[in-house]
Amino acid sequence: MTSARPLGFWSATALVVGSIIGSGAFLLPAALAPFGAASLVGWGITLAGAVLLALTFARLATRWPQTGGPYVYARNAFGELPGFVIAWSYWISIWCATAAIAVAFAGSVGAIFPALTATPLRAACCALAALWICSAVNIAGVREAGRMQLVTTVLKLLPLLVFGGIAIWFVEPKHYTPFNPTGESLPQVAHAAVALTLWALLGLEAATVPAGSIESPERTVPRATVLGTVLAGVATILACTAVLGLLPSEALKDSQAPMADAARSLWGPAAGIGLALAMAVSCFGALNGWILLSAQLPMAAARDGVFPAFFARLNARGTPAIGVVVSSALASGLVASNYSHSLVQVFTFSILLSTAATLLPYVVSSAAWLSRGTGAASRIVAALALAYSLYALFGIGSEALVWGAALVIAGLPLHYWLRRRR
């Protein structure tokens, strides 16, 4: 990183908002359609949990304003091995998220130009093109990535707020019935919905990761984290609730661009294209933010000897370019290995895998403040954040948990090899 600390308060806030508002707000109504209006219970639990986590990360960033975010908190509180596990798990979650957002970008482009995503292969190529364009921007420098993040955040936050604020007045109550069409108990449905809705608010910790590139991180990161989480959470839930009330669940569950379809049904084809364009900008901005994190995290771990040293190398622009390339290559592999499936199938698998890999850092970060934090009130908040993270983790489902655990275990030989070399 450069010593100039190129990211200020608004860039840091844009990184949080931009990382949260990506594909989730625009695509999740399709994944949540089978749960009906009962998914709103999951949204309520998720927003409360996200605010608790944001407050916890704000306290952690005040105490340890270092590049690395959850990895730093785990290492400082519990030692090197937990630090490696969290760094590895969080890094996996980042490039899995990158793959999911790239797939969502392809879906939004397909709503505007259907021929570009008419086959799974074309959709995969469209997703990979966006991924590598954003990678090139990040290789050009942290400052350039921060500027793009600020611009794309404004371009997607405003349309989302406008759409949600207006469309909510046109919802049809019949689309909210039956309230729980699954036949399962409400607690079961809420638990499953939390696993999906949390995806829409992942990234709330984004400003903690490049803390060394942010001006006055001990003050800026906490404020950006809390403000960004609240802004993104309100905008996302408002818009998703409106979509649920505008289209029947049968139409929603197979839609590749449900928010665009909802706008089209309400205001005509031009509105649908406008929302699809807003989704494309949203996904592109989120891709940019997550790729920035995908290089900053392994760089911090490499500087401590926890990751291979090449992740800490900077190019002439002060960017850890190798981290960008390796992370983007892994995300590309995930997209390519699933290109024969539908966009919704690839998206759903990627977000569950990413969420499972992110929740472990959330659990350990909350525990870090519980073990090292001060102040009764803030420790109560951390305890509630820990409880929420564990609740969400066990709602992910066995397949995503098994994959997440396997990927974490696969990193342990690397840790012991690096430790023996030292």
N, C-alpha and C positions, 0 to 999 in steps of 0.2 A: 504493500500500500504506500501511497505517497504521504509525506509529512504535512501536506497542505490541508488534509481533512476536507475533501471536496463536497461532502454531503452536509447540508444544513437542516434546520428543523422541518421545513416544508418538504425537502427531498426525503427525509427520514419518514415523515408521515405518509408521503406518497408511496414509499416502499412498503409500508404496512398495508395501506388501503389497496394499493395495486397488487400486492401479493395475495391478499384475501379475495378481492373481487377479480376473479378470473373466469373460469368456466362454470364454477358452482352456481352462481346466481342465474346463469342463463340455461344450464343443462339439467340442474338437479330436479326441477319439476317433473321431468320424465322418469328419473330413477325413483322419485318419491310417489309417483302416481298410484302404485298398488296399495299404498297405505291410506289414501284418501285424506280427508281433513284431519285424521288422527296424527298425521305428520306434523301438524302445528304444535302438538305437545312436544315433539322432539325438537322443533325449532326453539321453543321457549327454554327447554333445558339447556340446549347448546349455547344460546346467547348468554344465559346466566353463567354457565361454565366458562365461556370465552372471556367474559369480563373479569371473572375471578383469576383466570390465568394471566390476563393482561396486567392486572394489579400486581400479581406475584412476580412476573417478569420485570415490571417497572422497579420493584424493590431490589431484585437481583442485579439489574443494570446499574442501579445507583451504587451498590456495594462493589460490583466487579465490572466496571465499564471497559471491558476488553473485547477484542475481536474473537468471535467464536460462539457467542450466545450460549445455548444449552450445554454445549461441550465444556466451556469454561466453568460453568456453574457446577457441573458434575465433577470435573477434575479438582476444582478448588475445595469442594465440600467432601468428596469421598475418595479421591486418589486417582492414580493413572489408569488402572484397569476399568473402573466405571466410566472414566472420561473417554477412553477409547470406545467402549461399547456404545455410549451415547453419541459420540462423533460419527461412528460407523452407521448406527441406526438412523440418525438424523440426515446424514448424507444420502443414504438409500431413499429416505422419504422425499428428499429434494428432487433427485432425478426421476423418481416415479411420478411425482407431481408434475414435473416438466413434461413427461410423456403424456400424461392425462390432459394437460392444458393444450399441448400441441394437437392432440386428437380433437379436442373441443374447438380449436381454431378451424380445423378442417371442416367440422360440422357447420360452423357459422358461414364459412366461404361457400359450402355446398348449398346453403339456403339462398345465396345470391346467384351463384353460378353452378347449377346442378351438375353440369357436365364434368366439372373438376373433381367431383367426388362420386361419380356415377358407379364406380367399381371400388372394392376395398383397396386395390393397389393404387389407384389414383388418389384416394383419400389419404393413404399412408404417405405418398409422395408430397401431398400438400402439407401435411403435418410436419414432415421432416424439413421442408423448405423453410417454414416459419421458424422452426427450432434453430436452424443453422444461421439464419439471418440475425436473430437475436444473439446468438453466440458471437457472431462477428462484431456486433455493436459492443458487447462486453469486453471482447479482446482489445477493442480500440481504447478502453479506459473506463475507470469507475465514474469519473465526472460525466462522461458521455452517457453511460448507462443511467446515471441519476437524472440527467436532463430528460431522457426519453421516458423514464418512469413518471416524472412530474407531469409531462404533457399527456401521456396516455391515461393517467389517473383522472385528470380533469375531464378528458374526452369520454370516459366511461362512467364516472360517478354521476355526472349531471343527467345523462339520458336515463340511467337506472332510477334515480330519484324522481325524475319527471314521469317516467312510465308508471312506476309504482304508485305515485301520488295521485295520478289521474285514473289509471285503470282500476284501482281498488273501488272506485265509485260505480263501476259497471259490472261487477261480479254478479253471477247468478247463484242464489242460495242453493239451487238444486244440485249444483256441482260439488257442494260440500256434503252431500248425503249419498249413501249412508256415511256417517261419520267415520266408522271403522269397518271397511268392507272386507278385511282380511279374515275375520272369524277368530282371530287370536285375541288374547286379553290386551287391554290398553297398555299395561306396563311392558308387555313383550313388544308391542308395536313401537312404543316410545323408545325402547332400548335399541331396536333395530334402526329406527329413524335417526337417532342420535349419531350412529356410526356414519351415516351418509351426510347429515346436515353439518357435522363437524368439518367435513371436507371444505364446505363453503367458507369456513372461518379459519382454516389453517393459514398460517402466515402471520398471525398476530404477533409472533416473536421476531419478525423479519428484521426490525431495526436493531435488535441486539447482536445479530451476527456480524455485520460490518462495523461494529462500534468504533474500531480504531480509525475509520475513515469519516466519522461524524464529528462535527464541531461540538465541544463540551458534552461528550456522551453521557456523563453522569447526570446531566439535566435534560438534554435533548431526547435521549432514547426513551426514558420513562414517559415523558409527555407525548411523544409521537406514538408510542405503543398503545396507550390508553385512548387517546383521541382517535387514532386510526381504527382501532377495534370497534369502538362505538359507531363511528360513521359508517364503516363497511357493514357492520351487523344490522343496523337499522335499514340501510338501503337494500340489502340482500333479502331480508325477511319480508319487507314490504312488497318487493317485486315478486318474489316466489309465491306469496299468499295470493296476490292478484292473479297470477297465471293459473293457480289451482282453481280459482273461481270463475275463470273465463272459458275453460275447455273441459270437456268430459274426460274422465280418466282413461277411457279406451283410446282416445285420440292422443292423449299426453304420453302414454307409456312407450310408444314407438316413435315419438318425434325426435328428430336429430337437432332441432332448434325450437324448443317449446315456447320460449318467450317471443320469438319472432312469429311463430304460428298464432300465438295469442293476440299479438298486435295486429296481425293480418285479419283475424276474425273480427276484430273490433273496429279497425279504421281502414281496412283495405290493403291491397298488395304493396303499396308504397311504404306503409308503416311497417309491414313485415320486413321489407328490405332494409329500412332504416334501423330496426332493432337488430337484424342480423349483422349489419355493418358495425353497430355499437358493440355487439358481442365479439366480432373479429378484432376490433381495437382493444377490447377488454382482455381477451386471451393473449394478444400480442404483448400488451403491457405486462401481464402477469408472467408470461414466459421470460421477458426481459428481467424482471425482478428475481424470479427463482433461479435463473442462470447466474445472476450476480451472487446469490447465496451459495450456489453449488461450487463456486471457486473460493469464496471467502472462508467457508467452514474448513475444508481440508487444508487450506493454507495455514490457518491458526493451529490446527492439530499437527501439521508438519513442522512448524516452528518449535513445537514442544517435543519433537521426536516421536510423536504418537502415530503419524501417518508418514508414508515415504517422503523423502526430502524434496523430490522434484515438484511436489504440490506447492512448495513455498517459493519456487523460482518466479521472479517477476520479469515481464518483458520490458521493452524500452518505454512503454506507456505506464509502467508501474502496476500492471495487471497480472494476476496469477493465471496466465493463459493456459497452462497445461491443465489446471483444474477445470477450466471452462470446457476444453476439448474432451477430456476424459469423461466428465459428467454428461456432456451432451451426447457423446458416443454411446454411453450406457442407456440413456433415455431413448436414443434412436433404435437401439437393439430391442427395447421393450415394445416400441411401436411396430417395428418390422416383424417381430416374432408373433404378433397378434393381428397382422394386417388382413388375414382371411376372415376375421370376425367382423361383426357390425361395429360401427362407431360407438353405439351405446354400450355394447358388451365390453369393448376395450376400455372405454372410459370408466365403467363401473368397477372392473377388476383393478385398474390402475389407482383409482381413488381409495379403494379399500386397502390396498397394499401400502399406499403412501400414508394413509391415516394410521394404520397399525404401526408403521415404523416411526411416525411422529409422536404417537401417544407415549411411548417409552421415554423419550426426552422430556415430555410434559410431566410424567410421573416423577422422574428423578429431579427435575428442576424444582418442582413443588416441594419434594422431600429435602432438597438442598436448603431452601429457605427455612423450612421447619427445623432443620438441625443447626443452622448457623445464623438465622435471622434474629432480629431484636424487635420488641414491641408485641404486646399480646394481640392487638387488633390485626396486625399484618400476618401474624402466625396463624390466627384463626382463618383468615382469607386463604393462606397457603394450604391449610388443612382441608378446606372446602374444595380448593382447586385440585388437590391430590385425590380427594374422594371422587370428584367429577371425572378426572382422567382415568381412574381405575374403572369407574362405571362405564365409560365410553369404550375403553379397551376391550372389555369382555362382551361388548355388543357388536364387535367387528365381524364375528363369525369365524368358524374354525379354519376355513381355507386360507383367509388372509392372515390369520394368526400363525398358522403353520408356515406359510411362505415367509412372513416377517421374521419368525424365529430362525428359520433355516438360513436366511440371508445374514442375520446377526451372527449366528454360530460360524458361518463361513468366513467371517472376518477375524475370528480368534487366532488362527494360525499366523496371519499377518502380524497381529499384535505381538505374539511370542517371538516371532522371527526378528522383528524390529528391536525388541527388548534384548535378545541375545546378541545382536550386532552391536548394541550400545555397551 
